[in-house]
Structure formats: C-alpha cells, structure tokens
Amino acid sequence: MIQLDFYGTLVAASLVLLLGRGLTARVGFLRNYNIPEPVAGGLVVALVLLMLRTFDIEIRFDTSLQTPLMLAFFATIGLSADFASLMKGGRVVGIFLLAVTGLLVVQNALGIGLAKTLGLDPLMGLLTGSITLAGGHGTGAAWGAVFSEKYGLASASELAIASATFGLVLGGLIGGPVARLLIKHVQVPGCQPQETPRLPKGFEQPNKERSITPFSFIETLALIAVSLLAGNVLNGLLHGTAFELPTFVCVLFVGVVLRNGLSALGLYQVFEREVSVLGNVSLSLFLAIALMSLKLWDLAALALPIFIILAAQALVMALFAIFVTFRMMGRNYDAAVLAAGHCGFGLGATPTAIANMQAVTQRYGPSQIAFLVVPMVGAFFIDIINVIVIKLYLALPFFAAV
C-alpha cells in the first residue's frame, strides 16, 4: 500500500484537474456531453487505481483537506447570496423546491417497490432511495447506523456508502448529456445579440478571466475563514438540539449573514469576482479529491439486485429532469441548466450539481437564475425536506412491522 501525505494528495488533485481539462479539450464525447473536468479526470484516476488493486497495489490519499475545501465552497455560496437577488428568485425557488420534493418521493417509492419485487428488505429500498442519493454520504452514513441499530438491518452502513458513491459518479455523468438533449430545443444566450459583454457572476463560466487585486483577494479569504470558524461554532451550539443542521449549512448561513449584514451597515461590499475564483478553486479541488479517492471496488461488491435498483434510480433521475424539472422550470435555457444541476444533487451532492451547471454554462452561456436557485435548494432545503419525506415513509405500515 502506498500512502500519500497531505502534499502528495494536493499534487495529485492538481494533476487530476489538469488531466480532466486535457481530456475534455481533446475527447469529443466528454466535451459534447458537458462532462465536468474534475469528474473526467477523477474517474480516470479511480479506474487506474481499481486496476492497480488487481495487482495488490493500493494507493491511499490524505483526505483531510476534503472537508475544509467543501466548507470553503459553501462559504463562497453564502457570500455570493445577495438578498435582493434572492427575492427576485423567490418564485422560481418555490417551483424548483416542488420539483425536488417530487423526486424525493419518487426515489423512495421506486427503491421500496423494486426491493419488495426483488425479495429484499424494504429498508434496503429506502436506503437506496433519497437517503443516499439526494442525501449523499453523510446522510447515508447517519441513517445506515439507525437502520442497523434500530431495525437490525445487516451491513446498512456499508450499503449506504456504496450507494452514495454510485450516486456521486452517476450524478456527475448524466447531468451534461441531459442538458445537451434539452438545449437542442431552446434558444441559448449565445444566439442572442448582446449590446456589451459582461463579466460572469458567481460560479458561471469558471474559466473566464476575472480582474482581481491581491488585497481584495485577502479580504475575501478572510471572509471565508470567518465563515468557516463561525459556522463550526454555530454547528457546535446547535448539536444535539432540535435545530441541529449539517456543518456546511451553518457555514453557508454565516456567509449569507456576513455578505448582507456588512452591506446593510455600509461597512463592506463583497467582491463577487474574488468570491467566485476562490469558490471555483475550492470546488474543483474538492471534487478532484473526492472522485480520485473513490473506492470503485465497493461498487463492484454491490449485489445484483441492489445494482438494479441504483441503475433504475439513475434512469428515473434523467427522465424526471427531462420531463418534470425542465417543464416545471419553464422549458427554456435556464430550465435546461437547472435540470443538469438537479441531476447533480438528485443523485450526488450540491458540488456535483454546480460542476454540472458550470460544464454547461461554460459552453453555452451564463444562467444566473440557475446558480441562484440550485445552491439555495441543494444546501438549505433538500436536507430538511428529505428528513421529513424519509420519516413519512418509515411511518408506513410495513415498516412499523419490521
């Protein structure tokens, strides 16, 4: 076994991003179907590591940087959230939230239905539904422990982690093709004449150049650091209470308060271009580490019935994004970008959703409303609604009898 330390892992993650950029630039399939660069590079490395494992060679990474990078990314989302802009997107957020809630219900119904059809415990169907797909690794691990301790479901935690890994991979792969299919039927911004070019805002078009200064960059870095510190303190205060929230939600909340509080008091205006640069760097490195660290042999260990359920979930996610999300959001370019984002966090996580949308907007043009709506719903609302949906399903009669 080869163990890479902090510095070796950072070098590897940087090389993964360069590999991903090279692949998407040279491989037509990856470029045409808008596969995010970190996903392309990370999966190639994960596949190489899987092959090396057949020769009893295993490479492990120091993933201690992964959580801070994820939290820094969510801090930049909060620092990008202007209340005036959020008010403009209120109706759109509500409609998208309905679509997201509908998917959670469908995922659990599909998982439970297929589990019963295949002769499995219905709890396994619930575990391969919104718990691990929309919920991700954290939610999956938490509910896996509950299912093991309270319901006596064997290997629930291992199944949860493997299912969440499957969702993370598929969430980064199907969003781009779904958007490409939908964009064929809409008018994209690049086809419309613009009077003057504008600088991209927020997380749109991450490869566009942004003018920054060293001092303003340090100011923004300080705001992110404060968001991380205060967010972790807030998470500690809420731990064990009825208001307990995931750490990343607390960090995002602090970022929102900082951005809008300082602005309302007239003390400081956040520089969005620096926020977007640091946010995109954090996002790219986080995804690179997450994907290159994937243990694909965990997916290979999935029993055939579980694999059938997860494959069906991926197909239903794509169909839901095309026939429900896209239509509910207006059947336009923004709706297509939102559909790609929904694939990202409907199967994986909010960072995957952002990467999916960036791959689309980098090629076709900006979508401000998508980058406003998806982080809000993916970070704030989905975890809360997911818990409600899961508990409603657990109240069904056949679960009460377990």
Stockholm file with secondary structure:
# STOCKHOLM 1.0

chainA/1-402         MIQLDFYGTLVAASLVLLLGRGLTARVGFLRNYNIPEPVAGGLVVALVLLMLRTFDIEIRFDTSLQTPLMLAFFATIGLSADFASLMKGGRVVGIFLLAVTGLLVVQNALGIGLAKTLGLDPLMGLLTGSITLAGGHGTGAAWGAVFSEKYGLASASELAIASATFGLVLGGLIGGPVARLLIKHVQVPGCQPQETPRLPKGFEQPNKERSITPFSFIETLALIAVSLLAGNVLNGLLHGTAFELPTFVCVLFVGVVLRNGLSALGLYQVFEREVSVLGNVSLSLFLAIALMSLKLWDLAALALPIFIILAAQALVMALFAIFVTFRMMGRNYDAAVLAAGHCGFGLGATPTAIANMQAVTQRYGPSQIAFLVVPMVGAFFIDIINVIVIKLYLALPFFAAV
#=GR chainA/1-402 SS CEECCHHHHHHHHHHHHHHHHHHHHHCHHHHHTTCCHHHHHHHHHHHHHHHHHTTTCCEECCGGGHHHHHHHHHHHHHHTCCHHHHHHTHHHHHHHHHHHHHHHHHHHHHHHHHHHHTTCCHHHHHIIIIITTTTHHHHHHHHHHHHHHHHCCTTHHHHHHHHHHHHHHHHHHHHHHHHHHHHTTSCCGGGSCCSSCCCCCTTSSTTSCCCCCHHHHHHHHHHHHHHHHHHHHHHHHHTTSTTCCCHHHHHHHHHHHHHHHHHHTTSCCCCHHHHHHHHHHHHHHHHHHHHHTCCHHHHHTSCHHHHHHHHHHHHHHHHHIIIIIHHHTTSSHHHHHHHHHHHHHHHTCHHHHHHHHHHHHHHHCCCHHHHHHHHHIIIIIHHHHHHHHHHHHHTSHHHHTC
#=GC SS_cons         CEECCHHHHHHHHHHHHHHHHHHHHHCHHHHHTTCCHHHHHHHHHHHHHHHHHTTTCCEECCGGGHHHHHHHHHHHHHHTCCHHHHHHTHHHHHHHHHHHHHHHHHHHHHHHHHHHHTTCCHHHHHIIIIITTTTHHHHHHHHHHHHHHHHCCTTHHHHHHHHHHHHHHHHHHHHHHHHHHHHTTSCCGGGSCCSSCCCCCTTSSTTSCCCCCHHHHHHHHHHHHHHHHHHHHHHHHHTTSTTCCCHHHHHHHHHHHHHHHHHHTTSCCCCHHHHHHHHHHHHHHHHHHHHHTCCHHHHHTSCHHHHHHHHHHHHHHHHHIIIIIHHHTTSSHHHHHHHHHHHHHHHTCHHHHHHHHHHHHHHHCCCHHHHHHHHHIIIIIHHHHHHHHHHHHHTSHHHHTC
//
